[in-house]
């Protein structure tokens, strides 16, 4: 089953069996450094070069602004995947040093925005650190979380944080899907391959 088939199946599942159980956000895990015995005997440059052969889709993960925060949070993410149909779960990976992740963790919710082939500039804007990433970016609130749903994204997946696991120098964030949808049309997705957009 392709991504479109999985998304359609998830939409049917959510419409047929809405889950009345509340989903509580889990606390952020204890952060620690990667130990020497966890490091594989693989050159980092070679690891990066070989793995760049795998083309991936590109998303922007967003979260609503918390109390006292100047605005919503968001970052560009290519390590996103569907995870489970029953219950509907998705996952993304984020570096432990990310300054955006703590804000998403505090919110307890997030929205995945799947970018289209014409949104490379939008991706670059969300890949920088410290800037106002939402300046000039049109968006509206996702229906359940209120996280920014970016205008023009091919698809959006509204989620509550379901679990967080450690994975080396990254965290594996599992989200329980609360709502989702696609835009009209069959525009191609934005892909990243060998260090550049396709």
N, C-alpha and C positions, 0 to 999 in steps of 0.2 A: 504494500500500500504506500503510495507516494505521500508527500507532505500535504497536498491538497485533499487527498482522501482521508488522511488522519484528521485534518482540521474539520472536514465535513462531518466525520464520525463524532468528533468531540462536540460539535455544535448540536448534533442530534441527541447525544447523550445528555448534555446540559438542559436541553429543552424538555426531554422526556422524563428525566429524573433529577430535578433540582435538589441539591443536598441541603436540608434545613439545619444541619449541625453547624454551629459556629466554628470557625477555624481561628485559633489563637496563635499569634506570632510567638515563635520560640526565641529565647534569649540568644544574644550573640555568643558564639563559642569562645573559649579561652584562646588567645592568639599566642603562638610561639614560633621560634625560628626553626627552619629546617635543619635537622641534625646532620652531621657528616655521614652517619651510617645510612641515611635516607637518600643520599645523593648517588645516582646511578653513574657508572663509569662511561658516560657518554659526553662528548664535547658539546657544550651549549650551542655553539654556532652551527655544528652539524645537525643537532637536534632541531633547531629552528629551521634550517635549510630544508631538511627532509620533510618536516611536518607542513612546510609552506606549500608542498605539492597538493595538499588536501584543500580544495576550494570550499569555502564556507559562506553561508548567508551572513548578512550584517543586520544587527538590530540596535535599537537604542532602548535601554532600560530606564524608566522614569519612576519617580515617586513624588507624592505631594509634599509641599512644604510643611515642616513641623513647627511647633510653637517657637517663636523667636527667630526662625530662619528667614533669610531674605527672599527666598523663592523656592520653587521645586528643585529636585535633584535629578540628574540624569548622566548616563555615560554610554559611549559606544561599546557594543559587545558583539563579538563574533562567535563566542563559545556558548551558544544557546541551543537547546534541543528539546523536543517533545520527550516525555519520560513514561507516562502511564495513561491509559485510557480509562481505567476504572480503579480508583478515582482519577479524574483528569489532572495530571501533574505535568509540569514543565521544569526545566532546570537551566541555570546559567552559572558560569564560573567567573569569579572576580578575584583580582589580586588582593592579598592581605594588606598591602600598603595603600590600597585605594582610599582616597579621601571622600569619595561619594558613597561607598558602601555603608559606612556607619549611619548616614542619613537615611538610606533605604531601610536598614535594619531597624532604626528607631520608628520609622513609619509603619513597618510591619506589612506593607503592601507594595506592589509595584505593577507597572504596565510594560509589556514587551511590545515595541513598535518595530515591525518588520519593514525594512527599507526597500524602496524600489530602485531600479537601475539608474534613475535620474537624481538620486538623493546622496551622491558621494560627498557633496559639499556639506550637507547636513551632518553626515557621519563625521567628517573632519571637525566640525564645530563641537561635537560632543566628545571628541577624542582628546581635547585639550584639557589641561588642569588649571583651575583657578580663575577661569573667565566666566562671564555670565553666558552660559550655554544657551539660554532660552531667549536671548536678545533677538528680536525680530522673527522668532519662530512661532508660527501659528499652531495652536493646540486647543483642545477642549478637555474637560475632565472625563476620565473613563467612568462608566456607570456605577461601579461598586466601590472601587478604591479612591476615586477622585484624582488618581495619578494622571499626568499629562498624556493625552492621546494625540500624537503628532499628526497634523493635517498632511494628507498625501501618502501616509504610510500604507503599504499593501495590506497589512493585517495588524490587528492589535489583540493582545491577550492580557486580560485584567486578572491579577493574582493576589493571594495572601501568602505570606511566607509560611511554608509548611515545615521545613527542616533546613538546617545548615550543617554541612559536613566539612571537615578539613581535607585538603588534597594537596600536599606539598606546600608550595608557596601561594596557593590559591584556596579559595573557599568554594564549595559546591552548594549553591542555593537552590532549594527545591520549592516551587510555588504551586499552590493549589489553585486551579483555574476557577474563577468566579463568573467570568463573562468573556466573550470574544467575538470577533467579527472580521470581515474583510471589506475592502473597497470594491466598487464595481469595476469590471474590466479584467483583463488578463495581462497586465503589465509585467515585464520580467523583473526578477529580484536583483538587488545589488549583491554582487559576489566579490569576495576577496580571495586572491590567488597569487602566490609568489610575490607578496609584498605590494600588490597593486589591485585596484578595483577593476572588475570586468563589466 
